[in-house]
Amino acid sequence: MKLLYLTMAILFVAPVGAHDELFPNCSSKHPAHDIENTRTAPKPVAIYKEPPEYPTTKRTNGAVILEYTVTKEGETTDIKVLSSSSGAFSSRAIKALRAFRYQPVLVEGKPVATKGLKHKFTFEFESSKPTLFMESETLDFDPSALSKFIKSVSRIKTKTGLERISKALEKETNGFHKAVLYYIQSSKEHDLNPENTNARKKSLELSLVELKTLNQDEYNVINLRSMAIAALSSVLIFEEKNQETIDLLAPFLKEAWGNNFIRPKVIYDATVNFSIASYNARELCYAYNGFDRAIQQGNSLGIKNPNWVKYRDTAKKHMKD
């Protein structure tokens, strides 16, 4: 029995054969990877963290992503701003990160510094409503104009909305704006004809091409890219391209499960799609572990789907068949 589950969240990454690393207890049907090249490097363990203070000068939500080094003494240094909604948020995030303390990595029993670590700080103002985008001083785009355009095309007929998006794309020169327009276009194409997967897939792929040219550490880029991956995986499942779905989602999930950059609901949708594709491809060990993880993620989000329990248990039952 094949599963079909479509998640039209409103967004590609190159497959790197990482699905063997998601669940190391699962034997793979694919060629073995070089363990030395794929093994995850050890990271420092946080022993003290405190959230940043909200800036008194702001009245909106914000996000900051910082890159830093943990010294052999367990302190933070070489802090760089990769993505930020504003300087006010950046200064508070940097102040908080400077106070973090870690248990450093040990090499042959001796502590060593670890470079290139990243952390996202999220600032939420109690009266602010969730939005698709956040203001940014590290990405050139106009969140207000984009939000206004999306609202306008959502209120009109699908064909008219697609025509308006097409005209906007002909004039648009901003890379992030184009990525968003292609993404919204894919959603409208689904509304017009859910069976026309070619048009939706092309729009999503064009969105991802635009995103690839931008700062990959910028919050809005990460957000749109993750939604595009979830949407594209849904299209591939609909087309019964299960192995393509697995290869698309495995590296994404490996990244998503290892940090706090991506929205939990998007991770949940991608985990479900990975599990469905694995089930349909008879990769039952991946399906079992994937559904089990999706169930746990769903519980934390208040999502209950008894089907995932059924398919998890069925996959486990037939794993050794």
BALOBA-1460 file (C-alpha; in Angstrom, 3 decimals):
// residues 321
<rec num="1" residu="m" x="0.000" y="0.000" z="0.000"/>
<rec num="2" residu="k" x="1.448" y="3.367" z="-1.037"/>
<rec num="3" residu="l" x="1.053" y="6.516" z="0.994"/>
<rec num="4" residu="l" x="0.255" y="9.904" z="-0.457"/>
<rec num="5" residu="y" x="0.538" y="12.992" z="1.697"/>
<rec num="6" residu="l" x="0.750" y="16.521" z="0.310"/>
<rec num="7" residu="t" x="2.091" y="19.393" z="2.405"/>
<rec num="8" residu="m" x="1.696" y="22.718" z="0.639"/>
<rec num="9" residu="a" x="3.735" y="24.836" z="2.940"/>
<rec num="10" residu="i" x="4.662" y="27.836" z="0.951"/>
<rec num="11" residu="l" x="10.143" y="25.886" z="-1.197"/>
<rec num="12" residu="f" x="16.443" y="22.291" z="-3.069"/>
<rec num="13" residu="v" x="19.431" y="21.250" z="-1.805"/>
<rec num="14" residu="a" x="21.833" y="18.977" z="-3.593"/>
<rec num="15" residu="p" x="21.584" y="15.375" z="-2.391"/>
<rec num="16" residu="v" x="24.747" y="14.184" z="-0.689"/>
<rec num="17" residu="g" x="23.798" y="10.644" z="0.287"/>
<rec num="18" residu="a" x="23.205" y="11.639" z="3.885"/>
<rec num="19" residu="h" x="20.227" y="9.358" z="4.554"/>
<rec num="20" residu="d" x="22.602" y="6.675" z="5.831"/>
<rec num="21" residu="e" x="23.665" y="9.131" z="8.514"/>
<rec num="22" residu="l" x="20.139" y="9.992" z="9.689"/>
<rec num="23" residu="f" x="19.605" y="6.566" z="11.219"/>
<rec num="24" residu="p" x="22.962" y="4.760" z="11.542"/>
<rec num="25" residu="n" x="21.201" y="1.639" z="12.820"/>
<rec num="26" residu="c" x="19.604" y="1.132" z="9.403"/>
<rec num="27" residu="s" x="21.501" y="-0.925" z="6.843"/>
<rec num="28" residu="s" x="21.499" y="0.751" z="3.453"/>
<rec num="29" residu="k" x="20.793" y="-0.631" z="-0.023"/>
<rec num="30" residu="h" x="23.148" y="2.012" z="-1.386"/>
<rec num="31" residu="p" x="26.953" y="1.948" z="-1.730"/>
<rec num="32" residu="a" x="28.773" y="2.490" z="1.550"/>
<rec num="33" residu="h" x="30.122" y="5.966" z="2.194"/>
<rec num="34" residu="d" x="33.604" y="6.782" z="3.399"/>
<rec num="35" residu="i" x="33.111" y="6.917" z="7.155"/>
<rec num="36" residu="e" x="36.020" y="9.275" z="7.659"/>
<rec num="37" residu="n" x="34.476" y="11.772" z="5.223"/>
<rec num="38" residu="t" x="30.905" y="11.593" z="6.547"/>
<rec num="39" residu="r" x="31.424" y="11.305" z="10.285"/>
<rec num="40" residu="t" x="30.087" y="14.285" z="12.192"/>
<rec num="41" residu="a" x="32.816" y="16.195" z="13.989"/>
<rec num="42" residu="p" x="32.354" y="16.489" z="17.780"/>
<rec num="43" residu="k" x="31.051" y="19.802" z="19.052"/>
<rec num="44" residu="p" x="31.484" y="21.631" z="22.350"/>
<rec num="45" residu="v" x="28.753" y="20.992" z="24.929"/>
<rec num="46" residu="a" x="26.970" y="24.057" z="26.304"/>
<rec num="47" residu="i" x="27.085" y="24.285" z="30.094"/>
<rec num="48" residu="y" x="25.642" y="27.795" z="30.466"/>
<rec num="49" residu="k" x="23.234" y="29.742" z="28.273"/>
<rec num="50" residu="e" x="20.896" y="32.642" z="28.930"/>
<rec num="51" residu="p" x="18.438" y="34.177" z="26.433"/>
<rec num="52" residu="p" x="19.124" y="37.754" z="25.302"/>
<rec num="53" residu="e" x="17.148" y="40.720" z="26.562"/>
<rec num="54" residu="y" x="14.567" y="42.214" z="24.213"/>
<rec num="55" residu="p" x="15.639" y="45.695" z="23.013"/>
<rec num="56" residu="t" x="13.496" y="48.437" z="24.534"/>
<rec num="57" residu="t" x="13.612" y="50.358" z="21.241"/>
<rec num="58" residu="k" x="11.885" y="47.618" z="19.189"/>
<rec num="59" residu="r" x="8.240" y="46.559" z="18.912"/>
<rec num="60" residu="t" x="8.533" y="43.725" z="16.378"/>
<rec num="61" residu="n" x="9.753" y="40.163" z="16.110"/>
<rec num="62" residu="g" x="13.350" y="39.628" z="15.050"/>
<rec num="63" residu="a" x="16.073" y="37.040" z="14.521"/>
<rec num="64" residu="v" x="19.864" y="37.026" z="14.591"/>
<rec num="65" residu="i" x="22.224" y="34.284" z="13.432"/>
<rec num="66" residu="l" x="25.788" y="34.467" z="14.736"/>
<rec num="67" residu="e" x="28.937" y="32.544" z="13.872"/>
<rec num="68" residu="y" x="31.576" y="32.117" z="16.559"/>
<rec num="69" residu="t" x="34.478" y="30.130" z="17.970"/>
<rec num="70" residu="v" x="34.554" y="28.257" z="21.261"/>
<rec num="71" residu="t" x="38.023" y="28.536" z="22.767"/>
<rec num="72" residu="k" x="39.856" y="25.729" z="24.533"/>
<rec num="73" residu="e" x="38.801" y="27.455" z="27.765"/>
<rec num="74" residu="g" x="35.130" y="27.091" z="26.786"/>
<rec num="75" residu="e" x="34.513" y="30.782" z="26.093"/>
<rec num="76" residu="t" x="33.131" y="32.383" z="22.914"/>
<rec num="77" residu="t" x="35.156" y="34.609" z="20.591"/>
<rec num="78" residu="d" x="35.423" y="35.727" z="16.926"/>
<rec num="79" residu="i" x="31.691" y="36.504" z="16.857"/>
<rec num="80" residu="k" x="30.311" y="37.448" z="13.421"/>
<rec num="81" residu="v" x="26.793" y="38.500" z="12.427"/>
<rec num="82" residu="l" x="25.536" y="36.300" z="9.563"/>
<rec num="83" residu="s" x="21.924" y="37.438" z="9.625"/>
<rec num="84" residu="s" x="20.112" y="40.128" z="11.584"/>
<rec num="85" residu="s" x="16.781" y="41.923" z="11.636"/>
<rec num="86" residu="s" x="18.438" y="45.061" z="13.051"/>
<rec num="87" residu="g" x="21.467" y="46.368" z="14.892"/>
<rec num="88" residu="a" x="19.464" y="46.527" z="18.125"/>
<rec num="89" residu="f" x="18.791" y="42.794" z="17.980"/>
<rec num="90" residu="s" x="22.399" y="42.077" z="16.960"/>
<rec num="91" residu="s" x="23.891" y="43.881" z="19.950"/>
<rec num="92" residu="r" x="21.668" y="41.989" z="22.408"/>
<rec num="93" residu="a" x="22.402" y="38.653" z="20.727"/>
<rec num="94" residu="i" x="26.161" y="39.266" z="20.777"/>
<rec num="95" residu="k" x="26.022" y="40.236" z="24.448"/>
<rec num="96" residu="a" x="24.162" y="37.028" z="25.288"/>
<rec num="97" residu="l" x="26.518" y="34.856" z="23.220"/>
<rec num="98" residu="r" x="29.587" y="36.314" z="24.913"/>
<rec num="99" residu="a" x="28.240" y="34.982" z="28.213"/>
<rec num="100" residu="f" x="27.775" y="31.416" z="26.913"/>
<rec num="101" residu="r" x="30.112" y="28.815" z="28.385"/>
<rec num="102" residu="y" x="30.999" y="25.415" z="26.935"/>
<rec num="103" residu="q" x="32.784" y="22.209" z="27.714"/>
<rec num="104" residu="p" x="35.366" y="22.254" z="24.901"/>
<rec num="105" residu="v" x="36.096" y="19.372" z="22.563"/>
<rec num="106" residu="l" x="38.909" y="17.082" z="23.691"/>
<rec num="107" residu="v" x="41.505" y="15.743" z="21.264"/>
<rec num="108" residu="e" x="43.814" y="13.131" z="22.772"/>
<rec num="109" residu="g" x="42.647" y="14.304" z="26.167"/>
<rec num="110" residu="k" x="43.449" y="17.980" z="25.576"/>
<rec num="111" residu="p" x="40.868" y="20.780" z="25.028"/>
<rec num="112" residu="v" x="40.913" y="22.421" z="21.591"/>
<rec num="113" residu="a" x="39.146" y="25.404" z="20.026"/>
<rec num="114" residu="t" x="36.193" y="24.820" z="17.683"/>
<rec num="115" residu="k" x="35.565" y="27.316" z="14.889"/>
<rec num="116" residu="g" x="32.565" y="27.983" z="12.665"/>
<rec num="117" residu="l" x="29.773" y="27.314" z="15.156"/>
<rec num="118" residu="k" x="26.422" y="29.011" z="14.521"/>
<rec num="119" residu="h" x="23.492" y="29.937" z="16.733"/>
<rec num="120" residu="k" x="20.153" y="31.592" z="16.058"/>
<rec num="121" residu="f" x="18.517" y="33.971" z="18.528"/>
<rec num="122" residu="t" x="14.806" y="34.675" z="18.095"/>
<rec num="123" residu="f" x="13.179" y="37.790" z="19.543"/>
<rec num="124" residu="e" x="9.405" y="37.768" z="19.953"/>
<rec num="125" residu="f" x="7.351" y="40.824" z="20.896"/>
<rec num="126" residu="e" x="4.204" y="39.747" z="22.721"/>
<rec num="127" residu="s" x="1.756" y="41.769" z="20.613"/>
<rec num="128" residu="s" x="3.379" y="41.019" z="17.228"/>
<rec num="129" residu="k" x="1.687" y="38.650" z="14.809"/>
<rec num="130" residu="p" x="3.709" y="35.881" z="13.100"/>
<rec num="131" residu="t" x="4.818" y="36.885" z="9.605"/>
<rec num="132" residu="l" x="6.336" y="35.065" z="6.636"/>
<rec num="133" residu="f" x="9.285" y="37.482" z="6.557"/>
<rec num="134" residu="m" x="11.295" y="39.521" z="9.021"/>
<rec num="135" residu="e" x="13.003" y="42.833" z="8.463"/>
<rec num="136" residu="s" x="16.663" y="42.366" z="7.660"/>
<rec num="137" residu="e" x="19.802" y="44.464" z="7.489"/>
<rec num="138" residu="t" x="21.731" y="41.551" z="5.981"/>
<rec num="139" residu="l" x="19.434" y="40.862" z="3.004"/>
<rec num="140" residu="d" x="18.363" y="43.323" z="0.332"/>
<rec num="141" residu="f" x="14.577" y="43.066" z="0.058"/>
<rec num="142" residu="d" x="11.356" y="44.836" z="1.023"/>
<rec num="143" residu="p" x="9.275" y="42.682" z="3.424"/>
<rec num="144" residu="s" x="6.370" y="45.139" z="3.484"/>
<rec num="145" residu="a" x="6.070" y="45.250" z="-0.301"/>
<rec num="146" residu="l" x="6.257" y="41.455" z="-0.551"/>
<rec num="147" residu="s" x="3.635" y="40.909" z="2.143"/>
<rec num="148" residu="k" x="1.339" y="43.456" z="0.488"/>
<rec num="149" residu="f" x="1.712" y="41.768" z="-2.905"/>
<rec num="150" residu="i" x="1.056" y="38.286" z="-1.475"/>
<rec num="151" residu="k" x="-2.106" y="39.506" z="0.245"/>
<rec num="152" residu="s" x="-3.318" y="41.148" z="-2.966"/>
<rec num="153" residu="v" x="-2.917" y="38.016" z="-5.118"/>
<rec num="154" residu="s" x="-4.454" y="35.810" z="-2.411"/>
<rec num="155" residu="r" x="-7.701" y="37.761" z="-2.631"/>
<rec num="156" residu="i" x="-8.259" y="37.416" z="-6.365"/>
<rec num="157" residu="k" x="-9.109" y="34.544" z="-8.702"/>
<rec num="158" residu="t" x="-6.358" y="32.013" z="-9.308"/>
<rec num="159" residu="k" x="-5.869" y="32.698" z="-13.036"/>
<rec num="160" residu="t" x="-5.798" y="36.450" z="-12.471"/>
<rec num="161" residu="g" x="-3.334" y="35.962" z="-9.607"/>
<rec num="162" residu="l" x="-1.030" y="33.892" z="-11.799"/>
<rec num="163" residu="e" x="-1.139" y="36.563" z="-14.510"/>
<rec num="164" residu="r" x="-0.240" y="39.236" z="-11.966"/>
<rec num="165" residu="i" x="2.648" y="37.139" z="-10.602"/>
<rec num="166" residu="s" x="3.939" y="36.508" z="-14.133"/>
<rec num="167" residu="k" x="3.943" y="40.232" z="-14.918"/>
<rec num="168" residu="a" x="5.701" y="40.992" z="-11.622"/>
<rec num="169" residu="l" x="8.395" y="38.419" z="-12.408"/>
<rec num="170" residu="e" x="9.068" y="40.039" z="-15.807"/>
<rec num="171" residu="k" x="9.923" y="43.328" z="-14.079"/>
<rec num="172" residu="e" x="11.531" y="42.062" z="-10.860"/>
<rec num="173" residu="t" x="15.323" y="42.272" z="-10.453"/>
<rec num="174" residu="n" x="15.683" y="41.552" z="-6.727"/>
<rec num="175" residu="g" x="16.765" y="37.921" z="-6.240"/>
<rec num="176" residu="f" x="14.833" y="37.287" z="-3.017"/>
<rec num="177" residu="h" x="11.692" y="38.916" z="-4.385"/>
<rec num="178" residu="k" x="11.916" y="36.629" z="-7.439"/>
<rec num="179" residu="a" x="12.379" y="33.566" z="-5.215"/>
<rec num="180" residu="v" x="9.244" y="34.482" z="-3.260"/>
<rec num="181" residu="l" x="7.230" y="35.154" z="-6.414"/>
<rec num="182" residu="y" x="8.167" y="31.777" z="-7.902"/>
<rec num="183" residu="y" x="7.183" y="30.124" z="-4.631"/>
<rec num="184" residu="i" x="3.804" y="31.860" z="-4.504"/>
<rec num="185" residu="q" x="3.363" y="30.990" z="-8.180"/>
<rec num="186" residu="s" x="3.791" y="27.295" z="-7.341"/>
<rec num="187" residu="s" x="1.076" y="27.579" z="-4.706"/>
<rec num="188" residu="k" x="-1.316" y="29.255" z="-7.133"/>
<rec num="189" residu="e" x="-0.557" y="26.612" z="-9.768"/>
<rec num="190" residu="h" x="-1.565" y="23.958" z="-7.245"/>
<rec num="191" residu="d" x="-4.835" y="25.767" z="-6.623"/>
<rec num="192" residu="l" x="-5.502" y="25.982" z="-10.362"/>
<rec num="193" residu="n" x="-4.715" y="22.345" z="-11.127"/>
<rec num="194" residu="p" x="-3.373" y="20.012" z="-8.393"/>
<rec num="195" residu="e" x="-2.583" y="17.390" z="-11.042"/>
<rec num="196" residu="n" x="-0.216" y="19.694" z="-12.976"/>
<rec num="197" residu="t" x="2.934" y="18.869" z="-11.037"/>
<rec num="198" residu="n" x="5.298" y="19.952" z="-13.846"/>
<rec num="199" residu="a" x="4.369" y="23.619" z="-13.516"/>
<rec num="200" residu="r" x="4.614" y="23.570" z="-9.710"/>
<rec num="201" residu="k" x="7.940" y="21.744" z="-9.753"/>
<rec num="202" residu="k" x="9.416" y="24.176" z="-12.282"/>
<rec num="203" residu="s" x="8.336" y="27.160" z="-10.172"/>
<rec num="204" residu="l" x="9.816" y="25.669" z="-6.999"/>
<rec num="205" residu="e" x="13.071" y="24.828" z="-8.763"/>
<rec num="206" residu="l" x="13.306" y="28.384" z="-10.113"/>
<rec num="207" residu="s" x="12.708" y="29.705" z="-6.602"/>
<rec num="208" residu="l" x="15.533" y="27.556" z="-5.276"/>
<rec num="209" residu="v" x="17.856" y="28.667" z="-8.092"/>
<rec num="210" residu="e" x="17.324" y="32.277" z="-7.026"/>
<rec num="211" residu="l" x="17.837" y="31.428" z="-3.352"/>
<rec num="212" residu="k" x="21.100" y="29.666" z="-4.139"/>
<rec num="213" residu="t" x="22.630" y="32.990" z="-5.226"/>
<rec num="214" residu="l" x="21.867" y="34.651" z="-1.878"/>
<rec num="215" residu="n" x="23.344" y="34.559" z="1.629"/>
<rec num="216" residu="q" x="22.634" y="30.983" z="2.774"/>
<rec num="217" residu="d" x="22.952" y="32.006" z="6.436"/>
<rec num="218" residu="e" x="20.293" y="34.729" z="6.231"/>
<rec num="219" residu="y" x="17.158" y="33.935" z="8.232"/>
<rec num="220" residu="n" x="14.628" y="34.757" z="5.498"/>
<rec num="221" residu="v" x="16.591" y="32.729" z="2.940"/>
<rec num="222" residu="i" x="16.739" y="29.751" z="5.320"/>
<rec num="223" residu="n" x="13.014" y="30.045" z="5.971"/>
<rec num="224" residu="l" x="11.970" y="30.209" z="2.312"/>
<rec num="225" residu="r" x="14.449" y="27.508" z="1.268"/>
<rec num="226" residu="s" x="13.152" y="25.110" z="3.914"/>
<rec num="227" residu="m" x="9.543" y="25.651" z="2.883"/>
<rec num="228" residu="a" x="10.495" y="25.125" z="-0.759"/>
<rec num="229" residu="i" x="12.162" y="21.824" z="0.081"/>
<rec num="230" residu="a" x="9.046" y="20.606" z="1.906"/>
<rec num="231" residu="a" x="6.813" y="21.663" z="-0.989"/>
<rec num="232" residu="l" x="9.074" y="20.118" z="-3.625"/>
<rec num="233" residu="s" x="9.193" y="16.852" z="-1.692"/>
<rec num="234" residu="s" x="5.384" y="16.778" z="-1.754"/>
<rec num="235" residu="v" x="5.414" y="17.134" z="-5.538"/>
<rec num="236" residu="l" x="7.949" y="14.313" z="-5.883"/>
<rec num="237" residu="i" x="5.844" y="12.024" z="-3.679"/>
<rec num="238" residu="f" x="2.789" y="12.795" z="-5.793"/>
<rec num="239" residu="e" x="4.826" y="11.778" z="-8.862"/>
<rec num="240" residu="e" x="5.859" y="8.586" z="-7.004"/>
<rec num="241" residu="k" x="9.539" y="9.559" z="-7.227"/>
<rec num="242" residu="n" x="10.341" y="8.130" z="-3.839"/>
<rec num="243" residu="q" x="14.117" y="7.831" z="-4.105"/>
<rec num="244" residu="e" x="14.369" y="11.423" z="-5.363"/>
<rec num="245" residu="t" x="12.322" y="12.490" z="-2.349"/>
<rec num="246" residu="i" x="14.636" y="10.613" z="0.012"/>
<rec num="247" residu="d" x="17.754" y="12.071" z="-1.598"/>
<rec num="248" residu="l" x="16.294" y="15.584" z="-1.437"/>
<rec num="249" residu="l" x="15.168" y="15.430" z="2.177"/>
<rec num="250" residu="a" x="17.950" y="13.421" z="3.845"/>
<rec num="251" residu="p" x="20.627" y="16.160" z="3.822"/>
<rec num="252" residu="f" x="18.012" y="18.778" z="4.689"/>
<rec num="253" residu="l" x="16.794" y="16.809" z="7.710"/>
<rec num="254" residu="k" x="20.342" y="16.069" z="8.853"/>
<rec num="255" residu="e" x="20.915" y="19.819" z="8.917"/>
<rec num="256" residu="a" x="17.518" y="20.697" z="10.386"/>
<rec num="257" residu="w" x="17.687" y="18.192" z="13.230"/>
<rec num="258" residu="g" x="21.130" y="19.484" z="14.190"/>
<rec num="259" residu="n" x="20.282" y="23.169" z="14.708"/>
<rec num="260" residu="n" x="17.482" y="25.559" z="15.650"/>
<rec num="261" residu="f" x="17.337" y="27.529" z="12.385"/>
<rec num="262" residu="i" x="14.232" y="26.056" z="10.739"/>
<rec num="263" residu="r" x="10.596" y="26.323" z="11.789"/>
<rec num="264" residu="p" x="9.431" y="23.187" z="13.671"/>
<rec num="265" residu="k" x="6.301" y="22.740" z="11.519"/>
<rec num="266" residu="v" x="8.379" y="22.717" z="8.327"/>
<rec num="267" residu="i" x="10.725" y="20.117" z="9.856"/>
<rec num="268" residu="y" x="7.692" y="18.035" z="10.821"/>
<rec num="269" residu="d" x="6.264" y="18.151" z="7.272"/>
<rec num="270" residu="a" x="9.646" y="17.197" z="5.783"/>
<rec num="271" residu="t" x="10.076" y="14.328" z="8.282"/>
<rec num="272" residu="v" x="6.643" y="12.974" z="7.372"/>
<rec num="273" residu="n" x="7.404" y="13.192" z="3.647"/>
<rec num="274" residu="f" x="10.759" y="11.457" z="4.120"/>
<rec num="275" residu="s" x="9.002" y="8.673" z="6.043"/>
<rec num="276" residu="i" x="6.296" y="8.246" z="3.400"/>
<rec num="277" residu="a" x="8.858" y="8.094" z="0.578"/>
<rec num="278" residu="s" x="10.939" y="5.570" z="2.553"/>
<rec num="279" residu="y" x="7.839" y="3.448" z="3.201"/>
<rec num="280" residu="n" x="6.881" y="3.488" z="-0.487"/>
<rec num="281" residu="a" x="10.495" y="2.649" z="-1.502"/>
<rec num="282" residu="r" x="10.490" y="-0.265" z="0.972"/>
<rec num="283" residu="e" x="13.248" y="1.378" z="2.989"/>
<rec num="284" residu="l" x="11.374" y="0.175" z="6.057"/>
<rec num="285" residu="c" x="14.030" y="0.922" z="8.651"/>
<rec num="286" residu="y" x="14.137" y="4.561" z="7.527"/>
<rec num="287" residu="a" x="10.325" y="4.605" z="7.423"/>
<rec num="288" residu="y" x="10.022" y="3.228" z="10.966"/>
<rec num="289" residu="n" x="12.531" y="5.656" z="12.457"/>
<rec num="290" residu="g" x="11.179" y="8.545" z="10.407"/>
<rec num="291" residu="f" x="7.561" y="8.036" z="11.440"/>
<rec num="292" residu="d" x="8.657" y="7.565" z="15.048"/>
<rec num="293" residu="r" x="10.447" y="10.896" z="14.946"/>
<rec num="294" residu="a" x="7.536" y="12.594" z="13.181"/>
<rec num="295" residu="i" x="5.181" y="11.351" z="15.908"/>
<rec num="296" residu="q" x="7.423" y="12.881" z="18.579"/>
<rec num="297" residu="q" x="7.667" y="16.145" z="16.643"/>
<rec num="298" residu="g" x="3.900" y="16.170" z="16.176"/>
<rec num="299" residu="n" x="3.340" y="15.704" z="19.905"/>
<rec num="300" residu="s" x="5.441" y="18.786" z="20.655"/>
<rec num="301" residu="l" x="3.421" y="20.761" z="18.083"/>
<rec num="302" residu="g" x="0.043" y="19.460" z="19.229"/>
<rec num="303" residu="i" x="-0.425" y="17.425" z="16.030"/>
<rec num="304" residu="k" x="-1.938" y="13.961" z="16.362"/>
<rec num="305" residu="n" x="-2.149" y="11.685" z="13.329"/>
<rec num="306" residu="p" x="-2.933" y="8.043" z="14.130"/>
<rec num="307" residu="n" x="-1.956" y="7.034" z="10.573"/>
<rec num="308" residu="w" x="1.703" y="7.692" z="11.342"/>
<rec num="309" residu="v" x="1.516" y="5.326" z="14.322"/>
<rec num="310" residu="k" x="-0.070" y="2.664" z="12.120"/>
<rec num="311" residu="y" x="2.508" y="2.976" z="9.370"/>
<rec num="312" residu="r" x="5.394" y="3.142" z="11.850"/>
<rec num="313" residu="d" x="4.251" y="-0.112" z="13.436"/>
<rec num="314" residu="t" x="3.647" y="-1.748" z="10.043"/>
<rec num="315" residu="a" x="7.146" y="-0.769" z="8.892"/>
<rec num="316" residu="k" x="8.666" y="-2.250" z="12.049"/>
<rec num="317" residu="k" x="6.677" y="-5.451" z="11.641"/>
<rec num="318" residu="h" x="7.976" y="-6.018" z="8.094"/>
<rec num="319" residu="m" x="11.528" y="-4.672" z="8.507"/>
<rec num="320" residu="k" x="13.039" y="-8.141" z="8.525"/>
<rec num="321" residu="d" x="10.779" y="-9.658" z="5.890"/>
